[in-house]
Amino acid sequence: MTTAIAPAELTAGTWNIDPVHSTVGFTVRHLMVSKVRGSFGAFTGTIEVAADGTPAVNATIDVTSIDTRNAQRDEHVRSADFFDAGNHPTATFVSTSVEAKGDDYLVHGDFTLRGVTKPVTLEMEFNGVNPGMGHGAVAGFDAKTVINRKDFGIDIEMPLETGGTVVGDKITITLEIEAVLAA
């Protein structure tokens, strides 16, 4: 795999994901005709940029912090039918390589959900660096990937009487990340 050099503005060091100014969200097809959107309120992560410009990403999501704006649904998604959060309270992403794709990047890595690890690729847009507001430089990123829930052992089927299922197989994960350069 090819490893890209991080954008020049992204200087060497540890960039900590700022959860107050970041979002980890998802969408999934519901009843075959619409989408349910949700997010996670608790997550952490770092972007380590080596002196040679090679980046590495590590992130953890607390799946118990799911919010789909429906408490009953959130409890069901935390259950063994979906996340099995009692046994697997976190999902993780660890990058394996980063490559340039035009002006954007592909961040390859291992995603672990419900105790199952699979390779995924995030399509990432680098939004630049800002000097910040007195607490150090901040960098912005937007990224997304699509996973199949069944690949991670979430294989519950809830068929509809008219055909199809209540919950789709494809989950689109979206990230809007602001990271702060550690002092």
OpenMM code with the backbone's topology and positions (N, CA, C; nanometers):
from openmm import Vec3, app, unit

residues = "MET THR THR ALA ILE ALA PRO ALA GLU LEU THR ALA GLY THR TRP ASN ILE ASP PRO VAL HIS SER THR VAL GLY PHE THR VAL ARG HIS LEU MET VAL SER LYS VAL ARG GLY SER PHE GLY ALA PHE THR GLY THR ILE GLU VAL ALA ALA ASP GLY THR PRO ALA VAL ASN ALA THR ILE ASP VAL THR SER ILE ASP THR ARG ASN ALA GLN ARG ASP GLU HIS VAL ARG SER ALA ASP PHE PHE ASP ALA GLY ASN HIS PRO THR ALA THR PHE VAL SER THR SER VAL GLU ALA LYS GLY ASP ASP TYR LEU VAL HIS GLY ASP PHE THR LEU ARG GLY VAL THR LYS PRO VAL THR LEU GLU MET GLU PHE ASN GLY VAL ASN PRO GLY MET GLY HIS GLY ALA VAL ALA GLY PHE ASP ALA LYS THR VAL ILE ASN ARG LYS ASP PHE GLY ILE ASP ILE GLU MET PRO LEU GLU THR GLY GLY THR VAL VAL GLY ASP LYS ILE THR ILE THR LEU GLU ILE GLU ALA VAL LEU ALA ALA".split()
positions = [
    Vec3(0.0829, -0.1182, 0.0000),
    Vec3(0.0000, 0.0000, 0.0000),
    Vec3(0.0876, 0.1248, 0.0000),
    Vec3(0.0382, 0.2248, -0.0673),
    Vec3(0.1106, 0.3508, -0.0743),
    Vec3(0.0693, 0.4398, 0.0412),
    Vec3(0.1680, 0.5004, 0.1049),
    Vec3(0.1392, 0.5951, 0.2115),
    Vec3(0.1664, 0.7341, 0.1583),
    Vec3(0.0701, 0.8210, 0.1701),
    Vec3(0.0852, 0.9579, 0.1226),
    Vec3(0.1433, 1.0446, 0.2323),
    Vec3(0.2007, 1.1514, 0.1915),
    Vec3(0.2468, 1.2521, 0.2856),
    Vec3(0.1267, 1.3409, 0.3172),
    Vec3(0.1120, 1.3767, 0.4425),
    Vec3(0.0019, 1.4637, 0.4839),
    Vec3(0.0156, 1.5996, 0.4143),
    Vec3(-0.0942, 1.6733, 0.3986),
    Vec3(-0.0852, 1.8084, 0.3411),
    Vec3(0.0163, 1.8925, 0.4187),
    Vec3(0.0866, 1.9784, 0.3488),
    Vec3(0.1934, 2.0586, 0.4099),
    Vec3(0.1460, 2.1370, 0.5313),
    Vec3(0.0214, 2.1830, 0.5295),
    Vec3(-0.0311, 2.2619, 0.6416),
    Vec3(-0.0468, 2.1787, 0.7689),
    Vec3(-0.0544, 2.0472, 0.7527),
    Vec3(-0.0728, 1.9572, 0.8664),
    Vec3(0.0654, 1.9193, 0.9184),
    Vec3(0.1165, 1.9988, 1.0107),
    Vec3(0.2537, 1.9823, 1.0596),
    Vec3(0.2676, 1.8580, 1.1466),
    Vec3(0.3906, 1.8151, 1.1639),
    Vec3(0.4201, 1.6978, 1.2451),
    Vec3(0.3731, 1.7204, 1.3885),
    Vec3(0.3279, 1.6121, 1.4492),
    Vec3(0.2818, 1.6172, 1.5876),
    Vec3(0.1530, 1.5400, 1.6041),
    Vec3(0.0959, 1.5527, 1.7216),
    Vec3(-0.0298, 1.4863, 1.7543),
    Vec3(-0.1438, 1.5856, 1.7431),
    Vec3(-0.2408, 1.5519, 1.6620),
    Vec3(-0.3620, 1.6318, 1.6451),
    Vec3(-0.4738, 1.5554, 1.7148),
    Vec3(-0.5314, 1.6133, 1.8205),
    Vec3(-0.6378, 1.5489, 1.8975),
    Vec3(-0.7743, 1.5886, 1.8429),
    Vec3(-0.8589, 1.4885, 1.8191),
    Vec3(-0.9945, 1.5165, 1.7729),
    Vec3(-1.0696, 1.5894, 1.8834),
    Vec3(-1.1319, 1.7005, 1.8465),
    Vec3(-1.2093, 1.7831, 1.9395),
    Vec3(-1.3556, 1.7398, 1.9306),
    Vec3(-1.4060, 1.6638, 2.0288),
    Vec3(-1.5435, 1.6143, 2.0189),
    Vec3(-1.6501, 1.7242, 2.0263),
    Vec3(-1.6148, 1.8387, 2.0804),
    Vec3(-1.7109, 1.9487, 2.0890),
    Vec3(-1.7377, 2.0101, 1.9514),
    Vec3(-1.6368, 2.0030, 1.8640),
    Vec3(-1.6488, 2.0622, 1.7309),
    Vec3(-1.6441, 1.9570, 1.6207),
    Vec3(-1.6772, 1.8334, 1.6540),
    Vec3(-1.6750, 1.7238, 1.5577),
    Vec3(-1.8043, 1.6448, 1.5671),
    Vec3(-1.8335, 1.5696, 1.4605),
    Vec3(-1.9535, 1.4867, 1.4561),
    Vec3(-1.9202, 1.3514, 1.3949),
    Vec3(-1.9697, 1.2455, 1.4578),
    Vec3(-1.9631, 1.1113, 1.4019),
    Vec3(-2.1084, 1.0689, 1.3817),
    Vec3(-2.1483, 1.0554, 1.2564),
    Vec3(-2.2875, 1.0247, 1.2267),
    Vec3(-2.3019, 0.9091, 1.1302),
    Vec3(-2.4273, 0.8708, 1.1073),
    Vec3(-2.4552, 0.7619, 1.0143),
    Vec3(-2.5964, 0.7762, 0.9597),
    Vec3(-2.6194, 0.7095, 0.8481),
    Vec3(-2.7539, 0.6952, 0.7926),
    Vec3(-2.7732, 0.5498, 0.7529),
    Vec3(-2.8975, 0.5034, 0.7646),
    Vec3(-2.9335, 0.3678, 0.7245),
    Vec3(-3.0752, 0.3721, 0.6680),
    Vec3(-3.0988, 0.2936, 0.5660),
    Vec3(-3.2310, 0.2861, 0.5032),
    Vec3(-3.3311, 0.2298, 0.6033),
    Vec3(-3.4514, 0.2894, 0.6056),
    Vec3(-3.5573, 0.2481, 0.6966),
    Vec3(-3.6841, 0.2236, 0.6164),
    Vec3(-3.7450, 0.1072, 0.6352),
    Vec3(-3.8683, 0.0683, 0.5672),
    Vec3(-3.8567, 0.0760, 0.4146),
    Vec3(-3.7357, 0.0658, 0.3651),
    Vec3(-3.7057, 0.0620, 0.2220),
    Vec3(-3.7254, 0.1961, 0.1503),
    Vec3(-3.7799, 0.2979, 0.2185),
    Vec3(-3.8143, 0.4215, 0.1465),
    Vec3(-3.7547, 0.5482, 0.2056),
    Vec3(-3.7008, 0.5414, 0.3257),
    Vec3(-3.6461, 0.6628, 0.3873),
    Vec3(-3.5180, 0.6259, 0.4606),
    Vec3(-3.4609, 0.7222, 0.5309),
    Vec3(-3.3373, 0.6974, 0.6058),
    Vec3(-3.3531, 0.7431, 0.7493),
    Vec3(-3.2917, 0.6677, 0.8387),
    Vec3(-3.2783, 0.7093, 0.9777),
    Vec3(-3.1371, 0.7633, 0.9919),
    Vec3(-3.1263, 0.8780, 1.0569),
    Vec3(-2.9966, 0.9391, 1.0828),
    Vec3(-2.9685, 0.9302, 1.2320),
    Vec3(-2.8428, 0.9140, 1.2622),
    Vec3(-2.8038, 0.9083, 1.4018),
    Vec3(-2.6625, 0.9593, 1.4182),
    Vec3(-2.6238, 0.9730, 1.5435),
    Vec3(-2.4878, 1.0177, 1.5741),
    Vec3(-2.4441, 0.9549, 1.7051),
    Vec3(-2.3152, 0.9719, 1.7340),
    Vec3(-2.2570, 0.9235, 1.8583),
    Vec3(-2.2042, 1.0441, 1.9341),
    Vec3(-2.2411, 1.0551, 2.0611),
    Vec3(-2.2026, 1.1712, 2.1400),
    Vec3(-2.0664, 1.1609, 2.2047),
    Vec3(-2.0102, 1.0397, 2.2112),
    Vec3(-1.8820, 1.0215, 2.2791),
    Vec3(-1.7844, 0.9480, 2.1869),
    Vec3(-1.6725, 1.0130, 2.1598),
    Vec3(-1.5677, 0.9544, 2.0773),
    Vec3(-1.4373, 1.0276, 2.1035),
    Vec3(-1.3258, 0.9606, 2.0749),
    Vec3(-1.1933, 1.0185, 2.0911),
    Vec3(-1.1084, 0.9758, 1.9723),
    Vec3(-0.9999, 1.0467, 1.9523),
    Vec3(-0.9100, 1.0049, 1.8463),
    Vec3(-0.7933, 1.0990, 1.8281),
    Vec3(-0.6933, 1.0489, 1.7570),
    Vec3(-0.5754, 1.1289, 1.7261),
    Vec3(-0.5347, 1.1071, 1.5810),
    Vec3(-0.4692, 1.2081, 1.5294),
    Vec3(-0.4023, 1.2002, 1.4008),
    Vec3(-0.2561, 1.2289, 1.4313),
    Vec3(-0.1725, 1.1294, 1.4161),
    Vec3(-0.0297, 1.1442, 1.4417),
    Vec3(0.0388, 1.1700, 1.3078),
    Vec3(0.1087, 1.2807, 1.2979),
    Vec3(0.1837, 1.3104, 1.1769),
    Vec3(0.3319, 1.3011, 1.2119),
    Vec3(0.3993, 1.2047, 1.1492),
    Vec3(0.5422, 1.1832, 1.1746),
    Vec3(0.6236, 1.2967, 1.1123),
    Vec3(0.7490, 1.3060, 1.1511),
    Vec3(0.8384, 1.4101, 1.0997),
    Vec3(0.8496, 1.4058, 0.9476),
    Vec3(0.8365, 1.2860, 0.8889),
    Vec3(0.8436, 1.2746, 0.7425),
    Vec3(0.7099, 1.3037, 0.6746),
    Vec3(0.6076, 1.3393, 0.7553),
    Vec3(0.4764, 1.3736, 0.6999),
    Vec3(0.3801, 1.2579, 0.6888),
    Vec3(0.4200, 1.1395, 0.7333),
    Vec3(0.3323, 1.0234, 0.7259),
    Vec3(0.2262, 1.0311, 0.8365),
    Vec3(0.0986, 1.0285, 0.7978),
    Vec3(-0.0075, 1.0364, 0.8990),
    Vec3(-0.0556, 0.8986, 0.9447),
    Vec3(-0.1059, 0.8929, 1.0674),
    Vec3(-0.1687, 0.7727, 1.1221),
    Vec3(-0.2878, 0.8175, 1.2068),
    Vec3(-0.3999, 0.7482, 1.1903),
    Vec3(-0.5236, 0.7847, 1.2588),
    Vec3(-0.5657, 0.6717, 1.3512),
    Vec3(-0.6066, 0.7062, 1.4731),
    Vec3(-0.6637, 0.6120, 1.5689),
    Vec3(-0.7867, 0.6779, 1.6294),
    Vec3(-0.8992, 0.6067, 1.6290),
    Vec3(-1.0218, 0.6639, 1.6846),
    Vec3(-1.1039, 0.5568, 1.7545),
    Vec3(-1.1762, 0.5994, 1.8582),
    Vec3(-1.2654, 0.5112, 1.9332),
    Vec3(-1.4005, 0.5798, 1.9479),
    Vec3(-1.5058, 0.5035, 1.9216),
    Vec3(-1.6437, 0.5537, 1.9351),
    Vec3(-1.7113, 0.4739, 2.0458),
    Vec3(-1.7726, 0.5433, 2.1392),
    Vec3(-1.8532, 0.4798, 2.2432),
    Vec3(-1.9906, 0.4530, 2.1824),
    Vec3(-2.0171, 0.3271, 2.1433),
    Vec3(-2.1437, 0.2970, 2.0754),
    Vec3(-2.2640, 0.3106, 2.1679),
    Vec3(-2.2410, 0.3120, 2.3000),
    Vec3(-2.3539, 0.3321, 2.3914),
    Vec3(-2.4054, 0.4754, 2.3853),
    Vec3(-2.3287, 0.5654, 2.3224),
    Vec3(-2.3686, 0.7064, 2.3138),
    Vec3(-2.4513, 0.7357, 2.1891),
    Vec3(-2.5061, 0.6308, 2.1265),
    Vec3(-2.5864, 0.6475, 2.0058),
    Vec3(-2.7084, 0.7346, 2.0336),
    Vec3(-2.7426, 0.8183, 1.9362),
    Vec3(-2.8611, 0.9033, 1.9451),
    Vec3(-2.9269, 0.9095, 1.8079),
    Vec3(-3.0438, 0.8468, 1.7973),
    Vec3(-3.1221, 0.8524, 1.6739),
    Vec3(-3.2495, 0.9346, 1.6934),
    Vec3(-3.2552, 1.0059, 1.8048),
    Vec3(-3.3700, 1.0882, 1.8422),
    Vec3(-3.4934, 1.0041, 1.8769),
    Vec3(-3.4681, 0.8775, 1.9173),
    Vec3(-3.5761, 0.7905, 1.9606),
    Vec3(-3.5176, 0.6945, 2.0646),
    Vec3(-3.5500, 0.7171, 2.1921),
    Vec3(-3.4898, 0.6401, 2.3021),
    Vec3(-3.5158, 0.4904, 2.2896),
    Vec3(-3.6337, 0.4522, 2.2485),
    Vec3(-3.6662, 0.3100, 2.2346),
    Vec3(-3.5800, 0.2455, 2.1258),
    Vec3(-3.5659, 0.3134, 2.0134),
    Vec3(-3.4816, 0.2612, 1.9053),
    Vec3(-3.3352, 0.2540, 1.9495),
    Vec3(-3.2883, 0.3585, 2.0197),
    Vec3(-3.1496, 0.3592, 2.0668),
    Vec3(-3.1224, 0.2397, 2.1569),
    Vec3(-3.2134, 0.2084, 2.2472),
    Vec3(-3.1971, 0.0922, 2.3356),
    Vec3(-3.1907, -0.0359, 2.2538),
    Vec3(-3.2753, -0.0471, 2.1513),
    Vec3(-3.2743, -0.1672, 2.0675),
    Vec3(-3.1415, -0.1794, 1.9927),
    Vec3(-3.0894, -0.0685, 1.9418),
    Vec3(-2.9631, -0.0727, 1.8684),
    Vec3(-2.8465, -0.1078, 1.9618),
    Vec3(-2.8545, -0.0702, 2.0883),
    Vec3(-2.7508, -0.1076, 2.1857),
    Vec3(-2.7566, -0.2573, 2.2204),
    Vec3(-2.8712, -0.3207, 2.1985),
    Vec3(-2.8933, -0.4599, 2.2388),
    Vec3(-2.8123, -0.5578, 2.1539),
    Vec3(-2.8192, -0.6845, 2.1925),
    Vec3(-2.7484, -0.7905, 2.1200),
    Vec3(-2.7976, -0.8054, 1.9764),
    Vec3(-2.9173, -0.7565, 1.9453),
    Vec3(-2.9661, -0.7623, 1.8067),
    Vec3(-2.8783, -0.6812, 1.7120),
    Vec3(-2.8185, -0.5746, 1.7644),
    Vec3(-2.7384, -0.4861, 1.6801),
    Vec3(-2.5956, -0.4749, 1.7339),
    Vec3(-2.5653, -0.3736, 1.8177),
    Vec3(-2.4276, -0.3478, 1.8627),
    Vec3(-2.3787, -0.4429, 1.9714),
    Vec3(-2.4691, -0.5032, 2.0455),
    Vec3(-2.4301, -0.5849, 2.1605),
    Vec3(-2.3355, -0.5040, 2.2499),
    Vec3(-2.3796, -0.3819, 2.2814),
    Vec3(-2.2956, -0.2852, 2.3532),
    Vec3(-2.2539, -0.3334, 2.4918),
    Vec3(-2.3293, -0.4239, 2.5534),
    Vec3(-2.2887, -0.4788, 2.6825),
    Vec3(-2.1568, -0.5537, 2.6731),
    Vec3(-2.1328, -0.6182, 2.5604),
    Vec3(-2.0095, -0.6933, 2.5383),
    Vec3(-1.9085, -0.6182, 2.4519),
    Vec3(-1.9556, -0.5243, 2.3705),
    Vec3(-1.8697, -0.4506, 2.2768),
    Vec3(-1.9058, -0.3020, 2.2816),
    Vec3(-1.8669, -0.2322, 2.3886),
    Vec3(-1.9108, -0.0936, 2.4072),
    Vec3(-1.8442, 0.0087, 2.3159),
    Vec3(-1.7407, -0.0327, 2.2426),
    Vec3(-1.6730, 0.0634, 2.1550),
    Vec3(-1.6557, 0.0067, 2.0145),
    Vec3(-1.6439, 0.0984, 1.9213),
    Vec3(-1.6008, 0.0683, 1.7846),
    Vec3(-1.4691, 0.1423, 1.7673),
    Vec3(-1.3775, 0.0861, 1.6890),
    Vec3(-1.2479, 0.1508, 1.6711),
    Vec3(-1.2099, 0.1564, 1.5235),
    Vec3(-1.1269, 0.2546, 1.4920),
    Vec3(-1.0670, 0.2652, 1.3587),
    Vec3(-0.9189, 0.2915, 1.3777),
    Vec3(-0.8362, 0.2139, 1.3068),
    Vec3(-0.6918, 0.2317, 1.3076),
    Vec3(-0.6474, 0.2344, 1.1617),
    Vec3(-0.5876, 0.3443, 1.1198),
    Vec3(-0.5462, 0.3541, 0.9800),
    Vec3(-0.4286, 0.2619, 0.9516),
    Vec3(-0.4236, 0.2158, 0.8270),
    Vec3(-0.3119, 0.1341, 0.7809),
    Vec3(-0.2317, 0.2070, 0.6735),
    Vec3(-0.2955, 0.3000, 0.6029),
    Vec3(-0.2258, 0.3816, 0.5036),
    Vec3(-0.3166, 0.4953, 0.4597),
    Vec3(-0.2543, 0.5951, 0.4001),
    Vec3(-0.3266, 0.7098, 0.3459),
    Vec3(-0.2704, 0.7352, 0.2068),
    Vec3(-0.3593, 0.7576, 0.1114),
    Vec3(-0.3121, 0.7879, -0.0234),
    Vec3(-0.3879, 0.9070, -0.0799),
    Vec3(-0.3173, 0.9838, -0.1601),
    Vec3(-0.3786, 1.0990, -0.2259),
    Vec3(-0.4680, 1.0493, -0.3387),
    Vec3(-0.5802, 1.1193, -0.3563),
    Vec3(-0.6716, 1.0921, -0.4670),
    Vec3(-0.7150, 1.2285, -0.5199),
    Vec3(-0.6380, 1.2816, -0.6142),
    Vec3(-0.6620, 1.4181, -0.6606),
    Vec3(-0.6346, 1.5133, -0.5465),
    Vec3(-0.7300, 1.6012, -0.5171),
    Vec3(-0.7170, 1.6947, -0.4055),
    Vec3(-0.7599, 1.6328, -0.2729),
    Vec3(-0.8134, 1.5119, -0.2764),
    Vec3(-0.8636, 1.4457, -0.1570),
    Vec3(-0.7742, 1.3286, -0.1198),
    Vec3(-0.8188, 1.2501, -0.0235),
    Vec3(-0.7386, 1.1392, 0.0271),
    Vec3(-0.8260, 1.0167, 0.0503),
    Vec3(-0.7636, 0.9016, 0.0465),
    Vec3(-0.8260, 0.7762, 0.0869),
    Vec3(-0.7513, 0.7293, 0.2110),
    Vec3(-0.8247, 0.7122, 0.3185),
    Vec3(-0.7652, 0.6656, 0.4434),
    Vec3(-0.8092, 0.5205, 0.4609),
    Vec3(-0.7156, 0.4296, 0.4444),
    Vec3(-0.7425, 0.2871, 0.4588),
    Vec3(-0.7167, 0.2483, 0.6037),
    Vec3(-0.7978, 0.1566, 0.6540),
    Vec3(-0.7755, 0.1141, 0.7910),
    Vec3(-0.8616, -0.0022, 0.8311),
    Vec3(-0.8452, -0.0419, 0.9558),
    Vec3(-0.9215, -0.1514, 1.0137),
    Vec3(-1.0281, -0.0937, 1.1059),
    Vec3(-1.1533, -0.1291, 1.0782),
    Vec3(-1.2668, -0.0844, 1.1577),
    Vec3(-1.3188, -0.2041, 1.2351),
    Vec3(-1.3336, -0.1859, 1.3663),
    Vec3(-1.3847, -0.2923, 1.4520),
    Vec3(-1.5175, -0.2484, 1.5110),
    Vec3(-1.6190, -0.3314, 1.4881),
    Vec3(-1.7535, -0.3073, 1.5400),
    Vec3(-1.8076, -0.4418, 1.5857),
    Vec3(-1.8598, -0.4435, 1.7063),
    Vec3(-1.9201, -0.5650, 1.7613),
    Vec3(-1.8195, -0.6803, 1.7680),
    Vec3(-1.6910, -0.6442, 1.7857),
    Vec3(-1.5859, -0.7445, 1.7976),
    Vec3(-1.5353, -0.7996, 1.6657),
    Vec3(-1.5861, -0.7488, 1.5552),
    Vec3(-1.5442, -0.7943, 1.4224),
    Vec3(-1.4632, -0.6831, 1.3564),
    Vec3(-1.3463, -0.7182, 1.3037),
    Vec3(-1.2598, -0.6207, 1.2387),
    Vec3(-1.2566, -0.6474, 1.0883),
    Vec3(-1.2803, -0.5411, 1.0114),
    Vec3(-1.2790, -0.5493, 0.8650),
    Vec3(-1.2058, -0.4273, 0.8111),
    Vec3(-1.1417, -0.4411, 0.6938),
    Vec3(-1.0803, -0.3233, 0.6317),
    Vec3(-1.1882, -0.2319, 0.5730),
    Vec3(-1.1693, -0.1024, 0.5895),
    Vec3(-1.2577, -0.0025, 0.5285),
    Vec3(-1.1716, 0.1090, 0.4710),
    Vec3(-1.2305, 0.1843, 0.3807),
    Vec3(-1.1626, 0.3003, 0.3241),
    Vec3(-1.2510, 0.4224, 0.3427),
    Vec3(-1.1961, 0.5244, 0.4062),
    Vec3(-1.2644, 0.6517, 0.4228),
    Vec3(-1.2254, 0.7432, 0.3076),
    Vec3(-1.3240, 0.8009, 0.2416),
    Vec3(-1.2983, 0.9050, 0.1429),
    Vec3(-1.2918, 1.0352, 0.2208),
    Vec3(-1.1749, 1.1015, 0.2198),
    Vec3(-1.1536, 1.2163, 0.3072),
    Vec3(-1.1201, 1.3432, 0.2294),
    Vec3(-1.1819, 1.4505, 0.2733),
    Vec3(-1.1499, 1.5838, 0.2230),
    Vec3(-1.0797, 1.6596, 0.3348),
    Vec3(-0.9647, 1.7158, 0.3037),
    Vec3(-0.8908, 1.7971, 0.4004),
    Vec3(-0.9372, 1.9407, 0.3819),
    Vec3(-0.9883, 2.0024, 0.4902),
    Vec3(-1.0452, 2.1372, 0.4826),
    Vec3(-0.9464, 2.2477, 0.5184),
    Vec3(-0.8236, 2.2099, 0.5556),
    Vec3(-0.7221, 2.3093, 0.5860),
    Vec3(-0.6941, 2.3232, 0.7339),
    Vec3(-0.6056, 2.4184, 0.7632),
    Vec3(-0.5625, 2.4470, 0.9007),
    Vec3(-0.5890, 2.5934, 0.9292),
    Vec3(-0.6310, 2.6206, 1.0520),
    Vec3(-0.6554, 2.7564, 1.0983),
    Vec3(-0.5710, 2.7767, 1.2236),
    Vec3(-0.5181, 2.8974, 1.2463),
    Vec3(-0.4368, 2.9181, 1.3669),
    Vec3(-0.5143, 2.8975, 1.4967),
    Vec3(-0.6457, 2.8895, 1.4897),
    Vec3(-0.7260, 2.8650, 1.6093),
    Vec3(-0.7558, 2.9932, 1.6845),
    Vec3(-0.8079, 2.9749, 1.8041),
    Vec3(-0.8501, 3.0892, 1.8842),
    Vec3(-0.7732, 3.0931, 2.0159),
    Vec3(-0.6412, 3.0863, 2.0049),
    Vec3(-0.5576, 3.0955, 2.1233),
    Vec3(-0.5240, 2.9643, 2.1888),
    Vec3(-0.5738, 2.8527, 2.1356),
    Vec3(-0.5456, 2.7216, 2.1956),
    Vec3(-0.4683, 2.6314, 2.1010),
    Vec3(-0.4097, 2.6870, 1.9968),
    Vec3(-0.3326, 2.6085, 1.9025),
    Vec3(-0.4031, 2.5912, 1.7697),
    Vec3(-0.3258, 2.5463, 1.6744),
    Vec3(-0.3771, 2.5264, 1.5388),
    Vec3(-0.4857, 2.4192, 1.5368),
    Vec3(-0.5848, 2.4388, 1.4491),
    Vec3(-0.6909, 2.3400, 1.4296),
    Vec3(-0.6952, 2.3018, 1.2818),
    Vec3(-0.7259, 2.1761, 1.2571),
    Vec3(-0.7385, 2.1243, 1.1209),
    Vec3(-0.8777, 2.0651, 1.1054),
    Vec3(-0.9302, 2.0725, 0.9838),
    Vec3(-1.0632, 2.0194, 0.9583),
    Vec3(-1.0629, 1.9130, 0.8506),
    Vec3(-1.1496, 1.8137, 0.8688),
    Vec3(-1.1609, 1.7015, 0.7765),
    Vec3(-1.3068, 1.6597, 0.7646),
    Vec3(-1.3470, 1.6184, 0.6470),
    Vec3(-1.4760, 1.5531, 0.6252),
    Vec3(-1.4451, 1.4176, 0.5641),
    Vec3(-1.5115, 1.3135, 0.6115),
    Vec3(-1.4854, 1.1803, 0.5578),
    Vec3(-1.6131, 1.0978, 0.5610),
    Vec3(-1.6165, 0.9974, 0.4734),
    Vec3(-1.7301, 0.9052, 0.4756),
    Vec3(-1.6870, 0.7695, 0.4237),
    Vec3(-1.7619, 0.6689, 0.4636),
    Vec3(-1.7456, 0.5334, 0.4139),
    Vec3(-1.8801, 0.4641, 0.4224),
    Vec3(-1.8944, 0.3579, 0.3480),
    Vec3(-2.0160, 0.2765, 0.3525),
    Vec3(-1.9748, 0.1362, 0.3927),
    Vec3(-2.0416, 0.0842, 0.4946),
    Vec3(-2.0167, -0.0530, 0.5383),
    Vec3(-2.1446, -0.1333, 0.5247),
    Vec3(-2.1303, -0.2652, 0.5236),
    Vec3(-2.2450, -0.3548, 0.5273),
    Vec3(-2.2551, -0.4081, 0.6692),
    Vec3(-2.3671, -0.3847, 0.7345),
    Vec3(-2.3831, -0.4242, 0.8745),
    Vec3(-2.3627, -0.5739, 0.8944),
    Vec3(-2.3991, -0.6539, 0.7947),
    Vec3(-2.3867, -0.7993, 0.8069),
    Vec3(-2.2405, -0.8430, 0.8133),
    Vec3(-2.1505, -0.7648, 0.7542),
    Vec3(-2.0068, -0.7958, 0.7623),
    Vec3(-1.9564, -0.7905, 0.9058),
    Vec3(-2.0288, -0.7199, 0.9928),
    Vec3(-1.9885, -0.7029, 1.1322),
    Vec3(-2.0775, -0.7825, 1.2278),
    Vec3(-2.1455, -0.8831, 1.1750),
    Vec3(-2.2270, -0.9710, 1.2573),
    Vec3(-2.3604, -0.9131, 1.2998),
    Vec3(-2.4012, -0.8037, 1.2379),
    Vec3(-2.5329, -0.7459, 1.2673),
    Vec3(-2.6261, -0.7970, 1.1578),
    Vec3(-2.6762, -0.9173, 1.1808),
    Vec3(-2.7509, -0.9844, 1.0748),
    Vec3(-2.8984, -1.0054, 1.1065),
    Vec3(-2.9502, -0.9251, 1.1986),
    Vec3(-3.0915, -0.9324, 1.2317),
    Vec3(-3.1737, -0.9019, 1.1059),
    Vec3(-3.2752, -0.9818, 1.0835),
    Vec3(-3.3665, -0.9576, 0.9717),
    Vec3(-3.5033, -0.9227, 1.0297),
    Vec3(-3.5574, -0.8142, 0.9860),
    Vec3(-3.6915, -0.7744, 1.0268),
    Vec3(-3.7710, -0.7517, 0.8987),
    Vec3(-3.8217, -0.8622, 0.8395),
    Vec3(-3.8893, -0.8511, 0.7102),
    Vec3(-4.0230, -0.7764, 0.7210),
    Vec3(-4.0544, -0.7082, 0.6120),
    Vec3(-4.1831, -0.6402, 0.6006),
    Vec3(-4.2819, -0.7335, 0.5314),
    Vec3(-4.4077, -0.7211, 0.5652),
    Vec3(-4.5106, -0.8059, 0.5046),
    Vec3(-4.5158, -0.7893, 0.3532),
    Vec3(-4.4833, -0.6703, 0.3055),
    Vec3(-4.4923, -0.6408, 0.1622),
    Vec3(-4.3612, -0.6639, 0.0878),
    Vec3(-4.2619, -0.7193, 0.1588),
    Vec3(-4.1306, -0.7426, 0.0991),
    Vec3(-4.0306, -0.6420, 0.1500),
    Vec3(-3.9049, -0.6780, 0.1437),
    Vec3(-3.8010, -0.5902, 0.1951),
    Vec3(-3.7856, -0.6045, 0.3446),
    Vec3(-3.7072, -0.5150, 0.4024),
    Vec3(-3.6796, -0.5220, 0.5460),
    Vec3(-3.6946, -0.3853, 0.6111),
    Vec3(-3.7071, -0.3863, 0.7439),
    Vec3(-3.7204, -0.2621, 0.8201),
    Vec3(-3.5902, -0.1817, 0.8138),
    Vec3(-3.4757, -0.2533, 0.8254),
    Vec3(-3.3450, -0.1875, 0.8290),
    Vec3(-3.2604, -0.2343, 0.7108),
    Vec3(-3.2030, -0.1397, 0.6383),
    Vec3(-3.1171, -0.1737, 0.5259),
    Vec3(-2.9847, -0.2319, 0.5709),
    Vec3(-2.9135, -0.2906, 0.4756),
    Vec3(-2.7829, -0.3500, 0.5045),
    Vec3(-2.6705, -0.2471, 0.5022),
    Vec3(-2.6805, -0.1479, 0.4155),
    Vec3(-2.5731, -0.0497, 0.3997),
    Vec3(-2.5861, 0.0629, 0.5015),
    Vec3(-2.4747, 0.0926, 0.5669),
    Vec3(-2.4677, 0.2015, 0.6637),
    Vec3(-2.3644, 0.3012, 0.6116),
    Vec3(-2.4056, 0.4255, 0.5946),
    Vec3(-2.3119, 0.5301, 0.5551),
    Vec3(-2.2650, 0.6005, 0.6814),
    Vec3(-2.1352, 0.5978, 0.7048),
    Vec3(-2.0757, 0.6638, 0.8208),
    Vec3(-2.0138, 0.7939, 0.7725),
    Vec3(-2.0485, 0.9047, 0.8404),
    Vec3(-1.9954, 1.0363, 0.8023),
    Vec3(-1.9232, 1.0983, 0.9209),
    Vec3(-1.8116, 1.1603, 0.8905),
    Vec3(-1.7294, 1.2233, 0.9933),
    Vec3(-1.7056, 1.3689, 0.9564),
    Vec3(-1.7282, 1.4575, 1.0490),
    Vec3(-1.6915, 1.5975, 1.0363),
    Vec3(-1.6007, 1.6239, 1.1547),
    Vec3(-1.4717, 1.6350, 1.1262),
    Vec3(-1.3717, 1.6337, 1.2331),
    Vec3(-1.2934, 1.7642, 1.2386),
    Vec3(-1.2796, 1.8161, 1.3608),
    Vec3(-1.1888, 1.9249, 1.3888),
    Vec3(-1.0860, 1.8702, 1.4874),
    Vec3(-0.9589, 1.8878, 1.4551),
    Vec3(-0.8529, 1.8353, 1.5400),
    Vec3(-0.7597, 1.9493, 1.5803),
    Vec3(-0.7125, 1.9450, 1.7042),
    Vec3(-0.6274, 2.0501, 1.7604),
    Vec3(-0.4864, 1.9965, 1.7784),
    Vec3(-0.3878, 2.0730, 1.7327),
    Vec3(-0.2488, 2.0331, 1.7484),
    Vec3(-0.2106, 2.0425, 1.8947),
    Vec3(-0.1638, 1.9298, 1.9505),
    Vec3(-0.1231, 1.9262, 2.0916),
    Vec3(0.0005, 2.0124, 2.1118),
    Vec3(0.0044, 2.0788, 2.2262),
    Vec3(0.1184, 2.1668, 2.2584),
    Vec3(0.2420, 2.0876, 2.2895),
] * unit.nanometer
topology = app.Topology()
chain = topology.addChain("A")
for resn in residues:
    res = topology.addResidue(resn, chain)
    for name in ("N", "CA", "C"):
        topology.addAtom(name, app.Element.getBySymbol(name[0]), res)
